[in-house]
Amino acid sequence: MSATPLWTVAEIARALRLSEKFPATEIDFVTQDSRLVKPGSLFVALSGTPSGGFMSSFASARDGWEFAANAEVAGAVAMIVPHRIDGVSVPQLVVKDTLIDGLWALGRAARTRFKGPVIGLTGSAGKTSTKEFIAAYPGAYASPSSFNNFWGVPLTLCNANPEASAWVVEMGMNQAGEISRLSGLTQPTVALIVNVQPVHLEKLGSLEAIRREKVSIAQGLPKDGVLVLPMGLDAPEWNGKTVRFGDASDVRELKHAAHGENWEVTAELGGKQVAFSLTPGAPHRVQNALAALAAIRAAGLDEATLAKELGHVGIMSGRGVEQTAGGATLIDDSFNGNPASMVAALDSLMARPLKAGRRIAVLGDMLELGVEAPAYHKGLAKHLAGIDGVYCVGPLMRHLYDLLPAAKGLGWHEDPATLEPREIAALLRDGDVVVVKGSKKMFWVNKFVPRLLAALQARAPAS
């Protein structure tokens, strides 16, 4: 246990407004997943079906309290439960609803005791990458993963270091109204919108509805808070201070120079020039870095301090990690895919200097785009000028494949579940650089990229 515990069981009981007396046992980690419990943890037993009006595509038929015994064995020293669990000897904090009355109540208490800047951010694409850039600020705290939903945000608050220089809280959505609720819980002092793109169209219906949902993050801001926006995005709902980034704003790129994977970038921030490195460099990573610098600036922290750290921020799993096998370089961007992130991935591939080989894209369906889905897939055709070959996967990607010139179309496969990695490996040559991109269900869930790597490693480099 650390010298200064994150919580004690007694403190948590007070935060949950429980009258029963509890011990001052120290707690250094809060989790809702019994598989992640470690010694000194608080286990929050959530219902498999979300409460509070929230929705989840990962709802479970089993409830968290069914795993209470496992959590105790793994080291949990207390747990939040909806009723007493037989056979559990550690303190049980019983609340009516373990999500709203438990996890959210504890998250609210955590936020109340932190007096430093809190940067909340949302966006259609690049949220997590931008969060990682902001979190590079010395002493800042952010969740180690994409904890951006109805349970991830309160978990981030519960686990945040009270002595951090700043908190960074990512917010996503699975339904209308979710971001405003998450922002109300987080109470950010700075709210950042990375971008607004046609993502979740199937649920929200229009780009304007998506804009309103993203801008609703401002509802959690105090009157003296700051809203950080990209140039070109309107937010008439907010009447307070605004900072903008990109294009002709106060926080913008002046120039960059590519040195292999590395980009040396010069930016202007409020009239002064700041230089920083990005590895790897790419157009969308520059925009994410500018968004991070603008947020740090809006929080009253030193953006030059962050600029020195940006070059050390790498790529998260499934968001552009590179590996070389069988003579080809494979870029795993399979964690998710939407029109904005798909174009960003293609632009990054085109911007990459090659000594030999080709630029190849393996593209899977972009889901949740509603009736406009065919048009968005066809629209990718105009972003392929510098791409040498494209392999399409999924029924929606057939719309793009039918537009490809014969020399560029490498093939189409309807069902990602039956796509053999050896088919793709056989198409690749020595020196090729390949990006794999699509919605999560296309390549990430079925672990296609690791299987493709294995197929490449099993063969001799192609010529």
C-alpha positions, 0 to 999 in steps of 0.5 A, spaced: 500 500 500 502 507 498 504 512 504 497 516 502 491 511 501 487 513 495 481 512 500 479 508 506 473 504 507 470 509 512 471 515 507 467 511 502 462 509 507 461 517 508 461 518 501 455 513 500 452 516 506 452 510 510 450 510 517 454 504 519 461 504 522 466 501 517 474 500 518 479 505 516 482 500 511 486 503 506 484 502 499 488 504 493 484 501 487 477 501 485 474 497 479 468 494 477 471 488 474 473 482 479 478 480 474 482 486 475 482 486 483 488 486 486 490 486 493 487 493 496 482 494 492 474 496 492 470 492 488 464 495 485 459 489 483 455 492 478 448 489 475 449 486 468 444 490 465 446 497 466 441 502 470 440 509 470 437 509 463 444 507 460 445 502 455 451 498 453 452 493 447 456 489 452 450 488 457 451 481 461 446 476 463 450 475 469 451 480 475 457 483 478 455 480 485 456 473 482 463 474 482 464 477 489 467 471 492 472 471 486 474 478 488 475 477 495 480 471 493 483 476 489 485 481 494 478 486 495 478 489 502 471 491 501 465 491 496 459 495 494 453 491 493 446 491 492 445 486 498 449 482 503 453 477 499 453 470 503 460 467 504 464 474 503 468 476 510 470 483 507 466 489 509 460 490 504 457 497 503 450 496 501 446 501 497 440 500 493 443 501 486 451 500 485 452 504 479 448 510 481 448 510 489 455 507 489 460 508 483 457 515 481 456 517 488 463 515 490 466 519 483 462 525 485 465 525 492 472 524 489 471 530 484 469 534 490 475 533 494 480 535 488 481 543 487 486 543 481 484 543 473 480 538 470 480 537 463 474 533 460 474 531 453 470 528 447 469 528 440 468 523 434 475 521 433 481 521 436 479 522 443 483 517 447 489 519 443 488 526 445 487 524 452 494 521 452 497 527 449 494 531 455 496 526 460 503 527 458 503 533 462 508 532 468 503 530 474 497 529 470 492 523 471 488 520 466 485 513 466 490 508 463 484 506 457 478 508 454 474 509 460 469 514 457 462 511 458 457 511 464 462 506 468 468 508 465 468 516 467 466 515 475 471 509 475 476 515 472 474 520 478 474 514 483 482 512 481 484 519 480 490 522 484 488 527 489 495 530 488 495 530 481 497 537 477 491 536 473 485 530 471 484 528 464 477 525 463 475 522 456 467 522 455 464 518 450 456 516 448 452 510 446 445 514 446 443 522 446 444 525 453 450 521 455 455 526 455 451 532 458 450 527 464 458 525 464 460 532 464 455 534 470 458 528 474 465 530 472 464 538 473 470 540 468 474 546 468 476 546 461 471 542 456 475 540 449 471 537 443 476 534 439 472 534 433 465 533 430 464 527 425 459 523 422 459 517 428 453 514 431 449 517 425 444 511 426 442 513 433 443 520 433 440 521 426 444 527 423 450 531 424 447 537 427 444 532 432 452 529 433 454 536 434 449 538 439 451 532 443 458 533 443 457 540 445 453 538 451 459 537 454 459 544 456 453 543 460 458 541 466 462 547 465 462 553 471 461 560 468 468 561 468 470 555 465 473 554 458 470 551 452 476 548 447 473 547 440 476 546 433 476 552 428 469 551 424 465 548 429 460 552 432 457 552 439 452 557 440 449 554 446 456 556 450 456 563 452 463 563 456 470 563 454 472 559 448 479 557 445 480 554 438 485 550 435 487 548 428 487 552 421 488 560 423 486 560 430 491 562 436 493 554 436 495 552 430 501 548 426 506 553 422 510 547 419 513 540 420 518 536 417 518 529 416 524 524 418 522 517 417 516 516 422 518 522 426 515 529 425 518 535 427 512 540 428 513 548 429 506 551 432 504 558 434 500 558 441 498 565 442 503 569 438 509 565 440 512 559 437 513 552 440 517 546 437 515 539 438 516 532 436 511 526 434 513 519 433 510 517 429 508 523 425 501 524 422 496 529 420 491 527 425 496 526 430 498 533 429 491 536 430 490 531 436 497 534 439 494 542 438 488 540 441 492 538 447 496 544 447 490 548 447 486 544 453 493 545 457 493 553 455 486 553 457 487 550 464 492 555 465 498 550 465 504 551 461 503 549 454 511 549 453 512 544 458 507 539 455 510 540 448 517 537 451 513 531 453 509 530 446 514 526 443 514 521 448 507 519 447 506 513 443 500 509 440 495 505 443 494 498 441 489 498 435 490 505 434 496 505 429 501 500 432 506 498 427 509 491 427 514 488 421 513 481 419 514 477 413 518 483 409 511 487 410 510 493 415 503 492 418 499 498 422 494 496 426 488 501 426 483 496 427 480 498 434 475 502 431 473 506 424 468 511 422 469 516 416 473 521 420 478 516 423 478 512 416 480 518 412 486 520 417 488 513 417 489 513 409 492 520 410 497 518 414 499 512 410 499 516 404 504 521 408 509 516 409 515 515 405 517 509 402 523 506 400 520 500 397 514 496 396 507 499 396 501 502 400 496 497 402 489 498 405 485 493 408 478 496 410 472 494 413 465 496 414 464 503 418 458 501 422 452 505 425 452 510 420 444 509 418 441 510 411 447 514 409 452 508 410 453 507 403 454 514 401 460 514 406 463 508 404 463 510 397 466 517 399 472 514 401 474 513 394 476 520 393 481 519 399 485 513 395 490 517 390 496 515 394 494 508 396 497 502 391 492 497 393 485 496 397 482 490 400 475 491 402 471 487 407 464 487 409 457 488 405 458 496 406 465 496 403 462 493 397 460 500 395 467 502 395 470 496 392 465 497 386 468 504 385 476 501 385 480 501 378 482 494 377 489 495 378 487 498 385 482 493 387 485 487 391 479 483 393 473 483 397 470 479 402 463 479 405 464 476 412 470 478 416 469 472 421 471 467 415 476 472 412 483 468 412 489 472 414 493 467 409 489 471 403 491 477 405 498 475 407 499 472 400 497 479 396 503 482 400 510 484 397 517 485 401 517 492 403 509 493 403 506 498 408 499 495 410 494 499 414 488 495 417 482 499 419 474 498 420 469 498 426 471 494 432 467 488 430 470 488 423 477 486 425 479 488 433 474 483 436 476 477 432 483 479 433 485 479 425 491 483 426 495 478 430 492 472 426 495 476 420 502 477 423 502 470 424 501 468 417 506 473 415 511 470 419 510 463 417 512 465 410 518 467 407 518 475 405 515 476 398 519 479 392 
